[in-house]
Amino acid sequence: MSIQQLPLNSGKHIPQLGLGTYKMSEADTLRSVGYALELGYRHIDTAQMYGNEAAVGRAIAESGIAREDIFLTSKLDNPNHRPEDARRTFTQSLEDLQTDYVDLFLIHWPLPDKYGGDFISTWKVLEEFAADGRSKSIGVSNFQQHHLEELIEATETVPAVDQIELHPYFQNVGVAEFCRENNICIEAWAPLVRGIIVAEPTVAAIAEKHGCTPAQAVLAWHLAKGHVIFPKSVTESRIRENFAAQEVELTVSDVELLNELDRGEAGRTGYNPDTMTRSI
């Protein structure tokens, strides 16, 4: 099955479906990434914070798949925003990932109370990585609209991606609309609301209608709305199930029914970027 490729403002393309590796152990990472690549996934999402870049790199190397056929994302950890730390740890990430470039590198959090609130200096270092080809595209994660506006005004590069919490219960409408208006690709983390959404009656009804699982129905909603998704799983059957979500074609009314589940800020399950102050 061929995965849809979405264009980025950097001139590159990103597979719309990938595998997330958040909180995966080394053993789980090796097994899950290896299985996903064998199945047909070509997009792997990791981060310095996850502590498994080396396992991701090993799994890719052992897959036998050409590096250029895999879209690889990593992210800058929160303690590493100072320019010299960003340069040093990015070099280490490439070494751990066993590659001389990543396809996408992100600032993981804006961190309003750290570094004097300065993420512009950090972004300019990411621009260096893009200029020398060590990151084919650069972007951000968990940035609100005002963060994006500040960054766009102060620098030369509009982020290719904003990776944000987004799912039927929290559709992050303001940020998502700003991204669409500014040609910033939306990546949705926690696409299944950490599994909670599958018990939603509306989701169950849509899944029954299409002969798919509730999780597949929600992932199909994301795909229909143009989000890039990378659901995490360490279970082969679930990795396979998520991959098959591409075959589910929702109707316009199905999408609208899921749109109506939005709870606004009450639906958020993770940290609010405006108040998230953890440095590690």
Secondary structure, DSSP 4 states (H G I P E B T S, - for coil): -PPPEEE-TTS-EEESB-EE-TT--HHHHHHHHHHHHHHT--EEE--GGGT-HHHHHHHHHHHT--GGGSEEEEEE-GGG-SHHHHHHHHHHHHHHHTSS-EEEEEE----TTSGGG--HHHHHHHHHHHHTTSEEEEEEES--HHHHHHHHHHSS---SEEEEE-BTTB--HHHHHHHHHTT-EEEEESTTGGGGGGG-HHHHHHHHHHTS-HHHHHHHHHHHTT-EE--B-S-HHHHHHHHHGGG----HHHHHHHHTT--GGGG--S--TTT-----
